[in-house]
């Protein structure tokens, strides 16, 4: 199925599939003028730690993501704290969040736009300047925590779109 959209969103819409193809990305995470280098599916967990907040009360605080990056059903890399994305071809990028938009439901972590702040190796991710996390499912942790230092994880899935300028 091909849906014609204006501008750079058209290519992205064809890559993110039927669930997202009919709607352009929210302005907060859009990347006009950038083109797709790679789009992958991620399956993993968002890890949380029970910590005392500024008010002294215990609450779950996000610690790190742990996910497998998949393309056509094959593992091609991993996503972990930093946030880092590393591919089997030894290329890797580190990002910093610069925009976000709400997930589809209250249980879904937000969609993100991340600016690449560092890169390692040479390969597919070498030219990447922006990473988008879209089509999130799950990842938010509900409930109270009773013991500081306790860890819990919340399963999630998302699409990561790696973009370059031009």
C-alpha positions as CSV (number, residue, x, y, z in Angstrom):
1,X,0.0,0.0,0.0
2,X,1.4,3.4,-0.9
3,X,0.0,6.6,0.5
4,X,1.1,9.9,-1.0
5,X,2.1,12.5,1.5
6,X,3.9,15.7,1.1
7,X,7.7,16.1,1.5
8,X,10.1,13.9,3.4
9,X,7.3,12.3,5.3
10,X,6.4,10.3,2.2
11,X,9.4,7.9,2.4
12,X,9.1,7.5,6.1
13,X,5.4,6.7,5.9
14,X,6.1,3.9,3.5
15,X,8.7,2.4,5.9
16,X,6.7,2.6,9.1
17,X,3.9,0.5,7.8
18,X,0.1,0.6,7.8
19,X,-0.3,1.7,11.4
20,X,1.6,4.9,10.9
21,X,1.4,5.4,7.1
22,X,-1.8,7.5,7.1
23,X,-0.6,10.1,9.5
24,X,2.5,12.4,9.4
25,X,4.8,12.4,12.4
26,X,4.1,14.9,15.2
27,X,6.1,18.2,14.7
28,X,8.1,17.6,17.9
29,X,9.8,14.5,16.4
30,X,9.6,15.3,12.6
31,X,13.0,15.6,10.8
32,X,12.3,17.7,7.7
33,X,15.1,17.7,5.1
34,X,16.5,14.3,6.4
35,X,16.4,11.0,4.6
36,X,16.1,7.5,6.0
37,X,19.3,5.4,6.3
38,X,17.7,2.5,8.2
39,X,14.5,1.6,9.9
40,X,14.4,-1.3,12.4
41,X,12.0,-2.9,14.8
42,X,13.1,-3.2,18.5
43,X,11.9,-5.7,21.1
44,X,13.1,-5.3,24.7
45,X,12.4,-3.7,28.0
46,X,12.7,-0.4,29.8
47,X,14.5,-1.0,33.1
48,X,13.4,1.0,36.2
49,X,15.0,1.4,39.6
50,X,13.2,2.2,42.9
51,X,14.7,5.5,44.2
52,X,13.9,8.2,46.6
53,X,12.7,11.3,44.8
54,X,13.4,15.0,45.8
55,X,10.4,14.7,48.2
56,X,12.1,11.6,49.9
57,X,9.3,9.3,48.7
58,X,10.2,6.1,46.8
59,X,9.3,6.0,43.1
60,X,10.3,4.2,39.9
61,X,13.0,6.0,38.0
62,X,13.9,5.1,34.4
63,X,17.4,3.5,34.4
64,X,18.1,2.1,30.9
65,X,16.7,0.4,27.8
66,X,17.7,-3.1,26.7
67,X,16.5,-4.1,23.3
68,X,17.3,-6.3,20.3
69,X,17.2,-4.5,16.9
70,X,15.5,-6.6,14.2
71,X,15.3,-6.3,10.4
72,X,13.2,-8.8,8.4
73,X,13.1,-11.0,11.5
74,X,16.9,-11.2,11.9
75,X,18.8,-9.7,14.8
76,X,21.1,-6.9,13.4
77,X,22.0,-5.1,16.6
78,X,21.2,-3.9,20.0
79,X,20.0,-0.8,21.9
80,X,21.2,0.0,25.4
81,X,22.0,2.7,28.0
82,X,23.5,5.9,26.7
83,X,21.2,5.7,24.7
84,X,23.3,3.6,22.3
85,X,22.4,1.8,19.1
86,X,25.0,-0.7,17.9
87,X,24.8,-2.8,14.7
88,X,26.5,-6.1,13.9
89,X,28.6,-4.2,11.3
90,X,30.3,-2.5,14.2
91,X,28.8,0.9,13.6
92,X,27.2,2.6,16.6
93,X,25.7,6.0,17.6
94,X,24.8,7.7,20.9
95,X,21.9,10.0,21.0
96,X,20.4,12.8,23.1
97,X,16.6,13.4,23.2
98,X,15.7,16.7,21.7
99,X,11.9,16.2,21.1
100,X,9.1,13.9,22.2
101,X,5.4,13.1,21.6
102,X,3.0,11.0,23.6
103,X,2.7,7.3,22.8
104,X,-0.7,6.0,21.5
105,X,-1.9,4.9,24.9
106,X,-1.1,5.7,28.6
107,X,1.0,2.5,28.8
108,X,3.2,3.4,25.9
109,X,6.5,5.2,26.3
110,X,6.8,8.5,24.3
111,X,7.9,8.8,20.7
112,X,11.3,10.5,20.6
113,X,13.6,12.5,18.3
114,X,17.3,12.1,19.3
115,X,20.3,14.0,18.0
116,X,23.4,11.9,17.4
117,X,26.1,13.2,19.8
118,X,28.8,10.5,19.1
119,X,29.5,7.7,16.7
120,X,31.9,4.7,16.7
121,X,33.0,2.3,14.1
122,X,32.3,2.4,10.4
123,X,29.2,1.0,8.7
124,X,25.5,1.6,8.2
125,X,25.1,4.1,11.1
126,X,28.2,6.2,10.2
127,X,26.2,9.0,8.4
128,X,23.3,9.1,10.9
129,X,22.5,12.5,12.5
130,X,19.0,11.8,13.9
131,X,17.2,8.8,15.5
132,X,13.4,8.7,15.8
133,X,11.6,6.2,18.2
134,X,8.1,5.7,16.9
135,X,5.2,3.3,17.1
136,X,5.9,2.5,20.7
137,X,4.0,-0.2,22.6
138,X,4.4,-0.6,26.3
139,X,7.5,0.3,28.3
140,X,5.8,2.3,31.1
141,X,6.0,0.9,34.6
142,X,3.0,1.3,37.0
143,X,2.7,0.6,40.7
144,X,4.6,1.6,43.8
145,X,8.1,0.6,44.8
146,X,8.7,-0.4,48.4
147,X,12.5,-1.0,48.5
148,X,15.2,1.4,47.3
149,X,17.6,-0.3,44.9
150,X,14.9,-2.7,43.6
151,X,14.8,-3.1,39.8
152,X,11.8,-3.9,37.5
153,X,11.4,-4.0,33.7
154,X,8.5,-3.2,31.5
155,X,8.4,-4.9,28.1
156,X,8.3,-2.6,25.0
157,X,8.5,-2.6,21.3
158,X,9.2,0.3,18.9
159,X,10.5,1.3,15.5
160,X,13.8,3.1,15.4
161,X,14.4,5.2,12.3
162,X,17.9,6.4,11.6
163,X,18.2,9.5,9.4
164,X,20.9,11.6,7.8
165,X,20.9,15.2,6.7
166,X,19.9,15.7,3.0
